[in-house]
Amino acid sequence: MPAETPCFEARNLTRAFGHGARRKVAVSDATFTIAEREIVSLVGQSGCGKSVLAKLLLRLEKPSSGDLLYHGRPIAESGDPRAYWRDVQAVFQDPYAAFNQFFTIRSQLKACFRLFDRRPPEAEMEERIDQALLAVNLRPRELDGKYPFELSGGQMQRLLLARIFILRPRVLIADEPTSMVDACSRAGILEYLMKLKEELSMTIVFVTHDIGLAYYVSDRLFILHEGQIVEQGAPDDVTQRPTSPFTRQLLDDIPSVHRPWVSRA
């Protein structure tokens, strides 16, 4: 039986900025695969290249060299960007930057339907927006006429997830989606991400500096340092038997993660 085509496949993927002495390599010679319905976390300190790698997956940056495939086809040749973004969506760490402060929440959620080949009737759009809001524990009528600046950071993060429920993409890139909220909201957002994964059978690429958090939500971890993937594997292998000093450095911040008695079961 032939192997399933990976969701993403990268071969010697590199993204550099600038030229000559000013050239800065953000992603260097990355080779990896991400399977369908898998949760992979890109983990590393600030400036390690994980957000640039996420932008490459989102088709917001172009590779300087190497290959990046989506379902076996080069992303650069995947046709209309709108069709690609219908499949591959993102949740960013700053939800306020993802919404226009001068338009109401509902009007911006309605704009999601522009990515569809056929725009549904008005009543159907309104119903689907209400269902998406309820799915992330927001009351639709309480948001009527509201603008982004009138809501809390936790509410805005949940609105980003409501957009995902509306669009129902095949892939979600979650770039530090819990960094701006408190611990209680953080747990809720992670719960919603797992709910999305199960309900929509999505592939999730989770971008974070927190290896402890990544350990508990991921099928595999990619450890990045200075643009390179220095280690990748199952969470237990990476955290309990690290081979890279940069992985060990991340683990030193949360020593309980790699104690022998820690189990994901």
Legacy VTK file of the C-alpha trace (Angstrom):
# vtk DataFile Version 3.0
C-alpha trace
ASCII
DATASET POLYDATA
POINTS 265 float
0.000 0.000 0.000
1.571 3.371 -1.009
2.544 5.762 1.780
0.275 8.742 2.338
1.535 11.986 0.809
2.684 14.298 3.615
0.737 17.458 4.288
4.007 19.437 4.108
7.436 18.378 2.920
10.533 20.577 3.037
13.861 19.788 1.381
16.867 21.965 2.221
14.497 24.895 2.783
16.264 28.229 3.303
15.001 31.778 3.773
17.506 34.618 3.943
17.072 38.387 4.077
19.438 41.048 2.752
22.636 40.669 0.734
26.366 40.464 1.273
27.551 41.384 4.748
23.992 42.266 5.727
22.603 38.863 4.734
20.707 37.199 7.563
19.644 33.554 7.296
16.371 33.082 9.194
15.710 29.467 8.138
18.677 27.340 7.103
18.621 24.074 5.143
15.498 22.716 6.868
14.355 19.237 5.849
11.218 17.711 7.363
7.762 16.275 6.746
4.471 16.960 8.520
1.795 14.301 8.170
-1.937 14.768 7.744
-3.793 15.339 11.046
-0.512 15.611 12.966
0.281 18.217 15.628
3.857 19.442 15.283
5.397 22.136 17.466
8.191 24.450 16.306
10.053 25.217 19.532
12.887 27.626 20.199
13.961 30.894 21.753
13.039 34.278 20.289
14.802 34.930 16.984
15.461 31.257 16.222
13.469 31.343 12.954
10.298 29.537 13.979
7.946 32.400 13.001
9.679 32.796 9.614
9.263 29.076 9.028
5.572 29.442 9.900
5.270 32.281 7.350
6.843 30.057 4.702
4.198 27.424 5.424
1.536 30.145 5.180
2.864 31.362 1.819
3.563 34.784 3.361
7.292 34.411 2.642
9.036 32.863 -0.363
11.958 30.425 0.036
15.371 31.716 -0.981
16.311 28.159 -1.945
15.156 24.588 -1.432
11.728 23.047 -1.892
8.511 23.354 0.103
5.637 21.101 -0.936
1.988 21.034 0.115
0.385 17.654 -0.604
3.231 16.877 -3.003
2.975 20.116 -4.978
5.310 23.139 -4.646
3.549 25.853 -2.659
4.746 28.463 -5.159
2.798 26.607 -7.879
-0.383 26.054 -5.869
-2.370 28.584 -7.902
-4.689 31.229 -6.489
-3.428 32.296 -3.025
-7.034 32.551 -1.853
-7.530 28.826 -2.515
-4.363 28.060 -0.535
-5.435 30.270 2.371
-8.808 28.584 2.321
-6.885 25.395 3.173
-4.152 26.850 5.389
-5.092 29.361 8.081
-3.338 30.949 11.066
-3.899 32.109 14.613
-1.346 34.754 15.650
-0.069 35.847 19.047
-1.483 39.374 18.740
-5.199 39.014 17.969
-5.719 42.796 17.811
-3.340 42.993 14.836
-5.464 40.435 12.982
-8.620 42.565 13.135
-9.294 46.046 11.761
-10.145 48.280 14.718
-12.520 50.418 12.604
-14.932 47.632 11.615
-17.302 45.625 13.770
-16.474 42.087 14.794
-19.417 40.604 12.915
-18.604 42.401 9.656
-15.053 41.061 9.791
-16.197 37.513 10.500
-18.555 37.823 7.540
-15.570 38.783 5.361
-14.221 35.234 5.880
-16.739 33.999 3.326
-14.865 35.858 0.566
-12.421 32.950 0.541
-15.181 30.553 -0.508
-15.913 29.842 -4.174
-19.606 30.427 -3.490
-20.707 33.064 -1.011
-23.591 31.627 1.055
-26.917 33.468 1.455
-27.002 36.163 4.161
-29.071 34.081 6.592
-26.694 31.129 6.294
-23.648 33.335 6.913
-25.252 34.811 10.041
-26.135 31.346 11.340
-22.630 30.001 10.746
-21.086 32.998 12.488
-23.340 32.438 15.512
-22.433 28.746 15.605
-18.717 29.567 15.425
-18.993 32.066 18.290
-20.887 29.584 20.445
-18.253 26.935 19.699
-15.603 29.114 21.393
-17.884 30.085 24.288
-18.758 33.589 23.088
-22.368 34.843 23.126
-23.243 36.131 19.656
-25.752 38.797 20.724
-23.289 40.300 23.214
-20.900 41.013 20.335
-23.447 42.736 18.088
-22.138 46.170 17.157
-18.880 45.635 19.080
-15.432 46.644 17.809
-12.141 44.805 18.536
-10.875 47.467 20.954
-13.909 46.846 23.168
-12.949 43.222 23.885
-10.338 41.576 26.114
-7.268 39.747 24.818
-8.819 36.391 25.719
-12.017 37.216 23.837
-10.016 38.311 20.806
-8.016 35.079 20.800
-11.274 33.133 20.845
-12.522 35.239 17.924
-9.495 34.100 15.922
-10.537 30.522 16.652
-14.131 31.355 15.662
-12.762 32.369 12.236
-11.232 28.896 11.983
-14.580 27.269 12.765
-16.134 29.335 9.945
-13.433 28.548 7.378
-12.856 24.903 8.405
-9.314 24.740 6.913
-7.234 21.596 6.541
-4.220 23.159 8.291
-3.869 25.585 11.195
-0.626 27.454 11.943
-0.834 28.630 15.574
1.935 31.184 16.261
2.260 31.724 20.050
-1.559 31.850 20.379
-1.497 31.932 24.198
1.290 34.445 24.813
-0.954 37.473 25.513
-3.486 35.879 27.868
-3.575 34.735 31.493
-3.199 31.125 32.633
-6.938 30.480 32.763
-7.503 31.805 29.235
-4.406 29.919 28.046
-5.882 26.593 29.140
-9.172 27.446 27.431
-7.490 28.359 24.139
-5.493 25.115 24.132
-8.711 23.218 24.790
-10.351 24.936 21.805
-7.355 24.114 19.601
-7.678 20.434 20.492
-11.430 20.638 19.858
-10.733 22.112 16.423
-8.258 19.362 15.658
-10.755 16.633 16.515
-13.844 18.215 14.910
-12.144 19.312 11.682
-9.448 16.577 11.432
-6.877 19.338 11.008
-3.120 19.350 10.831
-1.771 21.838 13.403
1.648 23.507 13.416
2.108 25.055 16.844
4.788 27.759 17.196
6.036 28.362 20.745
9.057 29.074 22.932
7.526 26.908 25.706
8.784 23.338 25.338
6.695 22.234 28.332
3.484 23.343 26.660
4.572 21.811 23.335
5.326 18.516 25.071
1.736 18.043 26.172
-0.055 19.013 22.933
2.214 17.638 20.191
2.778 14.431 18.271
6.284 15.625 17.364
8.631 18.463 18.317
10.999 20.389 16.040
13.692 22.230 18.024
15.064 25.293 16.228
18.254 27.254 16.869
19.594 30.041 14.651
17.364 28.966 11.780
18.235 25.283 11.888
16.148 22.341 13.046
18.685 20.874 15.468
16.448 18.079 16.743
13.095 16.527 15.906
11.122 13.588 17.199
8.406 12.350 19.534
7.948 14.492 22.679
9.167 11.769 25.051
12.283 11.126 22.967
13.151 14.809 22.608
12.553 15.768 26.242
13.859 12.645 27.991
16.721 11.792 25.620
17.784 15.108 24.048
20.731 14.998 21.666
21.185 18.744 21.136
22.615 21.128 23.751
19.995 23.688 22.655
17.214 21.273 23.577
18.827 20.718 26.970
19.014 24.489 27.421
15.253 24.796 26.817
14.602 21.933 29.242
16.660 23.599 31.967
13.929 26.246 32.252
11.342 23.589 33.136
13.244 20.755 34.858
10.103 18.751 35.672
9.443 18.007 31.997
12.265 15.502 31.651
12.026 13.771 35.037
11.690 9.993 34.599
8.241 9.855 36.216
6.663 12.376 33.820
4.212 10.624 31.487
1.904 11.861 28.757
-0.515 8.965 29.399
LINES 1 266
265 0 1 2 3 4 5 6 7 8 9 10 11 12 13 14 15 16 17 18 19 20 21 22 23 24 25 26 27 28 29 30 31 32 33 34 35 36 37 38 39 40 41 42 43 44 45 46 47 48 49 50 51 52 53 54 55 56 57 58 59 60 61 62 63 64 65 66 67 68 69 70 71 72 73 74 75 76 77 78 79 80 81 82 83 84 85 86 87 88 89 90 91 92 93 94 95 96 97 98 99 100 101 102 103 104 105 106 107 108 109 110 111 112 113 114 115 116 117 118 119 120 121 122 123 124 125 126 127 128 129 130 131 132 133 134 135 136 137 138 139 140 141 142 143 144 145 146 147 148 149 150 151 152 153 154 155 156 157 158 159 160 161 162 163 164 165 166 167 168 169 170 171 172 173 174 175 176 177 178 179 180 181 182 183 184 185 186 187 188 189 190 191 192 193 194 195 196 197 198 199 200 201 202 203 204 205 206 207 208 209 210 211 212 213 214 215 216 217 218 219 220 221 222 223 224 225 226 227 228 229 230 231 232 233 234 235 236 237 238 239 240 241 242 243 244 245 246 247 248 249 250 251 252 253 254 255 256 257 258 259 260 261 262 263 264
